[in-house]
């Protein structure tokens, strides 16, 4: 199992990858903001569920 810290770092890396892809494809600032909010929402929901399953 991964620790909470490892999951947070992995989530941040994934968000960065998504935003890099969008930037490289010329997405607007508005679209980047929406994608960032969506990534944050998914992270928070996943963290709430997953925190019961990881070791500290």
N, C-alpha and C positions, 0 to 999 in steps of 0.2 A: 504494500500500500504506500501511497505517497503522503507526505506530510502536507499540512495546510499551506506552508510556505512554498513548497514545490508546486502545488496546484495554482497558487496565486501567480507565481513566476511564469508558469506555462500558459496561463490565461492571458497575461499581459503580452507575452510573445505572440500568441495567436491573434490578438487584437491588432498588434503592430503589423503582422503579416497581411491581414485583411485590408488595413488602411493603406499599406504600401501598394497593394495590387490596385486599389481604387485610384490612388494618386497617379500611378503609372498609366492608367487608362483614361486619365483626364476627367475624372468625376469632379463635380462642382463642390465648393466648400459646403454648401447646404447638404449635399449627399454624404459628404464625409462626416458631418456632424450627426446626421441621422444614423449612419452606420456605427459611429462611435457609441451613440446612445443605445442602439440595439445590442452591441457587444457587451456593454456595461450591464444591461438588463439581463441578458443571458447569463453573464458571469454571476450576478447577484442571485438569480434563481437557482443556478447550479450549485453555488456555494451553500445556500441555505439547505438544499437537499443533501449535498455531498458532505457537509461538515460532520454529519453523524457517522460517516463511513471511513473517515481518515484518522490516522494517529497523529498526535501532537508532537 
